[in-house]
Each structure stands twice: as structure tokens, then as C-alpha cells.
Amino acid sequence: MIMIEKARDCFFSMAEAQETFHLTCRECDVIRCLLTGLTNKEIALSLGIEVNTVKDYIKNIMHKTNMTTRTGILSKIISLEGQNP
């Protein structure tokens, strides 16, 4: 819950995350949903895709960010804030 609150208060550039981790537009959509605290099922409904597709996107994001958890992904993305002048 603290991670979600931090994400809401934190400004970061999704474009920066996309460039840094070579994320697709759809992977960025999934990350935006993760930042709001949605479950896989809620993400699937929101994006009009299957739950298994959401799981695949999350696995790909984990691989690209070198993280093993959803919280790890968010932490890595949020940590980009302010790194580049």
C-alpha cells in the first residue's frame, strides 16, 4: 500500500522507463495499472485482454527490469525519478 501511495505522489516519466528498460507500449499500460494497485483480473478487464496475457506481460516486465515481484517492478520504475537532469 505504501508503494501505491508513493507512486501516486511521485512524478516520473513513463517514456524514460520505456526507453531504459525497452518496454513496449502495452507493457507500459500494464505498469500504469500496477501503479494503481489493480489485480491481474482487473488489469485484464481494463485493457480488454486475457488474464494469462497480463501474466505474460508482467513476466516480460520482470525480465526486462531484472525484478522478481510486482512490487520490485514498481520500485525500479519509481526509482527512475530524478535520475536524469
C-alpha positions in Angstrom: 0.0 0.0 0.0 2.9 2.4 0.8 4.3 1.7 -2.7 1.0 2.7 -4.3 0.8 5.9 -2.3 4.4 6.8 -3.2 3.7 6.1 -6.9 0.7 8.5 -6.8 2.8 11.2 -5.1 5.8 10.6 -7.4 6.3 12.2 -10.8 8.2 10.0 -13.2 8.4 9.7 -16.9 6.9 6.5 -18.4 8.8 7.4 -21.5 12.0 7.3 -19.5 11.1 3.8 -18.1 10.1 2.7 -21.6 13.5 3.8 -23.0 15.6 2.5 -20.1 14.0 -1.0 -20.0 13.0 -1.3 -23.7 9.3 -1.7 -22.7 6.5 -1.9 -25.2 3.6 0.5 -25.1 1.4 -2.4 -23.8 3.9 -3.2 -21.1 3.7 0.5 -20.0 -0.1 0.2 -19.9 0.3 -2.8 -17.6 2.7 -0.8 -15.4 0.3 2.1 -15.2 -2.4 -0.4 -14.0 0.1 -1.9 -11.5 0.7 1.6 -10.1 -2.9 2.0 -9.3 -3.0 -1.4 -7.4 -5.1 -3.4 -9.9 -5.1 -7.2 -9.8 -4.3 -9.2 -12.9 -8.0 -9.8 -13.4 -8.7 -6.0 -13.1 -5.9 -5.2 -15.5 -7.2 -7.7 -18.0 -10.7 -6.2 -17.8 -9.3 -2.6 -18.0 -7.1 -3.4 -21.1 -9.5 -5.8 -22.8 -7.1 -8.7 -22.7 -7.0 -12.2 -21.1 -5.6 -12.7 -17.6 -2.9 -15.0 -19.0 -1.8 -12.2 -21.3 -1.5 -9.9 -18.3 0.7 -12.5 -16.6 2.8 -12.8 -19.7 3.3 -9.0 -19.8 4.2 -9.0 -16.1 6.8 -11.8 -16.6 8.3 -9.9 -19.6 8.5 -6.7 -17.5 10.1 -8.6 -14.6 12.7 -10.0 -17.0 13.4 -6.5 -18.6 13.7 -4.8 -15.2 15.6 -7.7 -13.5 12.9 -7.9 -10.8 11.1 -10.9 -9.4 8.0 -9.3 -7.9 5.3 -6.7 -8.9 6.5 -4.5 -6.0 10.0 -4.8 -7.3 8.9 -3.6 -10.8 7.2 -0.6 -9.3 10.2 0.2 -7.1 12.5 0.1 -10.1 10.2 2.3 -12.2 9.7 4.8 -9.4 13.4 4.9 -8.7 14.0 6.5 -12.1 12.5 9.7 -10.9 15.1 12.5 -10.9 18.0 10.3 -12.0 18.4 12.3 -15.3 18.8 16.1 -15.1 
